[in-house]
Amino acid sequence: MDETLETLIDRVAIRELVDTYARGADRRDAVLEASVFADDGEVLFFSGDPETTGPVDTIRGRDALIRTFEGLIAQYDATTYLNGQSSVRFVTADTAEGETYCTALHLLREAGQRCLLTMSIRYLDRFERIDGRWRIAQRRLVIDWTDRSASAA
């Protein structure tokens, strides 16, 4: 693969978006979490294969994303999002598609008991360079599997 320095810089900038989103969730900062999206960006939530099932919810626009993220953050005592392997394919100089694997750990209380909810997530993203900065234009958030267990801590 013969990549230019500019392409490598773009790859780093795109990965920074993915990691900033996770940092926003873990720091309980919905504004930071939503900051990586285009103003009209959207998140489509899937429980299962997005090629064979429709989204269970769709949120559009940064303000709506902030409200949604605030609601999600409030459900958990703490989270840790661990982003794993990631691939990016440039469609044009200003658009790209990517897939990132994430293991998301959520501490919550159910019936007075502390629980650990583990999610295996894939982000299927469409990125656009807008006014010289990369943003997520669309994120298909795919929950591949979940596991719930008691937490002793």
N, C-alpha and C positions, 0 to 999 in steps of 0.2 A: 504494500500500500504506500503510495507516494503522496503524502499529505503536505500541504503548505503550512508555514508557521501560522498564518491566519486561521486555517481550519483547526489546527491544534488549540489555538486560543479560543475559538468558538466552542470546541468540545469542553474545555475547562469552564467556560461561562455557562454552558448548558448544565453541566454537572452541578455547578454552584446553585442553580435554580432548584434542582432536585433536593440538594442537601439543605438549602435554606428553608424549603417547605417543611422538611422533617424537623429542623431546629425550631421553627415556629410552633409546631405541634408540641414538641417536648418542653419548650419554654412557656407554653400556654399563652402564646401571643398570636392571636388570630390575624391581626393586621400584618405581622411579619409573614405568616403563612400565606396570606392572600397576595402579598406584594409581588410574588413571582409570576402572577398571572397578568395577561393583557386586561385592559379595562373591561372588555366584553368577553373575557375568558370564561370557560365553562368546565365543570367537572361532571362526568357521568359515572354513577356508581353502579357496578355490576357485581352480582353474586353468582359467579359461574362464567362460562365462556362467552365473551362479548360477540363472538361470531355466530352463536346459536341462540342467545337470549338477549332480550332488550334490557336497558338500564332500569334499575329499581328506583332511581331518582336522578334528576338533572338539575344542577344549580348553575345559573348564568349571571355574570357580572360581578365585579369585585365586591361591591357592597353586600350582595346576597351571599357571596362566598364568605365574607367576614362573619356575617350573622350565623351561617351554617357552621363554620369552624368554631365559633364561640359556643354554640350548642353542643357540638361534639366534645370539645375540651372539657366542658362542665360535667360530662358523664363520667369522667375518670379522675382518680386521685393523682395519677402520674402516667406518663407514657415514655417509651423509648423506641424510636424508629431507627432501625439499622438498615441502611441502604446497602445493597449488594451489587451484583454484576449489573452492568448497564451497557446498552448499545445505542449508538446514534447513527442515523443515516441522513445525510444532507440531500434534500430534494432539489433545492435551489441554493443560491448564496445566502438567502434570507429566510429559508424554511427548512425544517428538519423534523424527523420523526424519531422517537426513541422508546425504548422499553427498559424499565428499571425494576429489579426485584427488591422487595422490602420485607423484613420481618418486623412486625409492629407489636410491641408488648404494652398491654394496657392493664393498670391496676385499678380495680373498682370494688365497690361493695354491693353484695347481693344478699338480701335477707340478713343483714347485719354481719355477714362474713366477708372477709377480704378475698378477692379472686384475682387470678391472672388470666387475662384473655390474650391469647397469642393469635395473630393473623398473618397468614402468608399473602402478601399483596404484590400485584404487578401494576406499575404505572405505564400505560400506553399513551405517550404524550405526542402532541404536535406543537412544535416550537416555531415562533416567528420572531424575526428581528424587527423591532418597532422603534423608530427614532434612534437607531444605532444600538439598541439594547435587546438582548434575547428575553423573551417572555414565553410562558406557557399559554398557548391559545386554546388548547383543549387537552384535558386529561381524562382518560378512561381509567378509572380506579377499579381494578379487578381483584376481588377477594377470592383467592383460589381455595383456601381452607382456613378453618379456625379451630382452636382448642381452648377449652376453659378448664381451669384447675384451681383448687384451693391454694392460697398463698399463706405461708407460715410467717412471713416477715411482717 
